[in-house]
Amino acid sequence: MKLKTHKTVSKRIKLTKTGKLIKRHGGQNHFNSRDRGTITRKKRRDQSVSAVYARSLKSLMPNN
Protein backbone atom coordinates (compact mmCIF):
# COMPACT_ATOMS: atom_id res chain seq x y z
CA MET A 1 0.00 0.00 0.00
CA LYS A 2 1.23 3.49 -0.84
CA LEU A 3 2.25 5.67 2.13
CA LYS A 4 0.58 9.02 2.51
CA THR A 5 2.67 12.13 3.16
CA HIS A 6 2.55 13.46 6.72
CA LYS A 7 1.40 16.98 5.88
CA THR A 8 2.62 18.77 9.02
CA VAL A 9 6.14 17.42 8.52
CA SER A 10 6.17 18.28 4.82
CA LYS A 11 5.13 21.87 5.56
CA ARG A 12 7.77 22.42 8.25
CA ILE A 13 10.74 20.53 6.82
CA LYS A 14 12.22 20.73 3.33
CA LEU A 15 14.39 18.13 1.63
CA THR A 16 17.38 19.56 -0.21
CA LYS A 17 18.80 18.23 -3.45
CA THR A 18 21.65 16.52 -1.61
CA GLY A 19 19.23 14.78 0.77
CA LYS A 20 19.59 16.97 3.85
CA LEU A 21 16.56 18.08 5.84
CA ILE A 22 16.24 21.80 6.59
CA LYS A 23 13.86 23.41 9.09
CA ARG A 24 13.14 26.90 10.36
CA HIS A 25 14.17 27.96 13.83
CA GLY A 26 11.29 27.90 16.32
CA GLY A 27 9.77 30.79 18.24
CA GLN A 28 9.84 33.56 15.63
CA ASN A 29 6.35 35.02 15.93
CA HIS A 30 6.42 37.29 18.97
CA PHE A 31 8.28 38.03 22.24
CA ASN A 32 11.51 38.30 20.28
CA SER A 33 12.64 41.56 21.87
CA ARG A 34 13.64 39.77 25.07
CA ASP A 35 15.99 37.42 23.22
CA ARG A 36 19.70 38.09 23.06
CA GLY A 37 21.20 39.28 19.80
CA THR A 38 22.88 35.96 19.14
CA ILE A 39 19.56 34.13 19.40
CA THR A 40 17.86 36.67 17.12
CA ARG A 41 20.55 36.21 14.48
CA LYS A 42 20.30 32.42 14.72
CA LYS A 43 16.56 32.60 14.10
CA ARG A 44 17.15 34.29 10.72
CA ARG A 45 18.86 31.21 9.32
CA ASP A 46 17.51 27.75 8.63
CA GLN A 47 19.02 24.86 10.51
CA SER A 48 19.56 21.27 9.48
CA VAL A 49 17.74 18.45 11.23
CA SER A 50 19.93 16.18 13.34
CA ALA A 51 20.87 12.83 11.87
CA VAL A 52 19.00 11.03 14.66
CA TYR A 53 15.63 12.31 13.41
CA ALA A 54 16.44 12.49 9.69
CA ARG A 55 15.66 8.86 8.90
CA SER A 56 12.27 8.83 10.62
CA LEU A 57 11.28 12.19 9.11
CA LYS A 58 12.19 11.04 5.61
CA SER A 59 9.85 8.08 6.00
CA LEU A 60 7.00 10.49 6.79
CA MET A 61 7.68 12.37 3.52
CA PRO A 62 7.77 9.63 0.85
CA ASN A 63 6.78 11.92 -2.02
CA ASN A 64 9.59 14.47 -1.51
ChimeraX attribute file (.defattr): number of C-alpha atoms within 10 A of each C-alpha:
attribute: neighborCount
match mode: 1-to-1
recipient: residues
	/A:1	3
	/A:2	5
	/A:3	10
	/A:4	11
	/A:5	15
	/A:6	14
	/A:7	10
	/A:8	10
	/A:9	14
	/A:10	17
	/A:11	9
	/A:12	10
	/A:13	18
	/A:14	19
	/A:15	15
	/A:16	10
	/A:17	7
	/A:18	6
	/A:19	11
	/A:20	15
	/A:21	20
	/A:22	17
	/A:23	16
	/A:24	16
	/A:25	14
	/A:26	8
	/A:27	9
	/A:28	11
	/A:29	6
	/A:30	7
	/A:31	8
	/A:32	13
	/A:33	8
	/A:34	9
	/A:35	10
	/A:36	9
	/A:37	11
	/A:38	8
	/A:39	12
	/A:40	14
	/A:41	10
	/A:42	11
	/A:43	16
	/A:44	11
	/A:45	11
	/A:46	12
	/A:47	13
	/A:48	16
	/A:49	16
	/A:50	11
	/A:51	10
	/A:52	8
	/A:53	10
	/A:54	15
	/A:55	11
	/A:56	10
	/A:57	16
	/A:58	20
	/A:59	14
	/A:60	17
	/A:61	19
	/A:62	13
	/A:63	11
	/A:64	12
